[in-house]
């Protein structure tokens, strides 16, 4: 199921979830412990990261595509899977 979601995300342009949808999904998962962090702050940080990767695309870094995959994974994963780190991508997060 997750593999099919990744394939769809990369084969169908324009289907990548936006930051609002990703952050809404993250805030639905109590196990992630986002607590009092406002959803709007999540959206802003997501958009900043998205813009940075799109700007870096000139260097053929591939980070923009990786970030699109991450956003799709977050929206498609269960809260338990997200808590277990199923969407973690070491190319995007070295920590």
For each residue, the residues with C-beta under 8 A, 3 or more apart:
1: 4 5 76
2: 5 6 73 76 77 86
3: 6 7
4: 1 7 8
5: 1 2 8 9 72 73 76
6: 2 3 9 10 69 72 73
7: 3 4 10 11
8: 4 5 11 12 15 72
9: 5 6 12 15 16 68 69 72
10: 6 7 65 68 69
11: 7 8
12: 8 9 15
13:
14:
15: 8 9 12 72
16: 9 68 71 72
17: 21 22 25 71 72 74 75
18: 21 22 71
19: 22 23 42 43 46 47 50 71
20: 23 24 43
21: 17 18 24 25 71 75
22: 17 18 19 25 26 42 46 71 74 75
23: 19 20 26 27 39 42 43 46
24: 20 21 27 28 39
25: 17 21 22 28 29 74 75
26: 22 23 29 32 34 42 74 82
27: 23 24 34 39 42
28: 24 25 79
29: 25 26 32 34 79 82 83
30: 33 79
31: 79 80 82 83
32: 26 29 79 82 83
33: 30
34: 26 27 29 37 42
35:
36:
37: 34 41 42
38: 41 42
39: 23 24 27 42 43
40: 43 44
41: 37 38 44 45
42: 19 22 23 26 27 34 37 38 39 45 46
43: 19 20 23 39 40 46 47
44: 40 41 47 48
45: 41 42 48 49
46: 19 22 23 42 43 49 50 71
47: 19 43 44 50 51
48: 44 45 51 52
49: 45 46 52 53 67
50: 19 46 47 53 54 64 67
51: 47 48 54 55
52: 48 49 55 56
53: 49 50 56 57 61 63 64 66 67
54: 50 51 57 64
55: 51 52 58
56: 52 53 59 61 63 64
57: 53 54 60 61 63 64
58: 55
59: 56
60: 57
61: 53 56 57 64
62: 65 66 91
63: 53 56 57 66 67 91 92
64: 50 53 54 56 57 61 67 68
65: 10 62 68 69
66: 53 62 63 69 70 89 91 92
67: 49 50 53 63 64 70 71 92
68: 9 10 16 64 65 71 72
69: 6 9 10 65 66 72 73 89
70: 66 67 73 74 87 89 92
71: 16 17 18 19 21 22 46 67 68 74 75
72: 5 6 8 9 15 16 17 68 69 75 76
73: 2 5 6 69 70 76 77 86 87
74: 17 22 25 26 70 71 77 82 87
75: 17 21 22 25 71 72
76: 1 2 5 72 73
77: 2 73 74 81 82 86 87
78: 81 82
79: 28 29 30 31 32 82 83
80: 31 83 84
81: 77 78 84 86 87
82: 26 29 31 32 74 77 78 79 85 86 87
83: 29 31 32 79 80
84: 80 81
85: 82 88
86: 2 73 77 81 82
87: 70 73 74 77 81 82
88: 85 93
89: 66 69 70 92 93
90: 93 94
91: 62 63 66
92: 63 66 67 70 89
93: 88 89 90
94: 90
95:
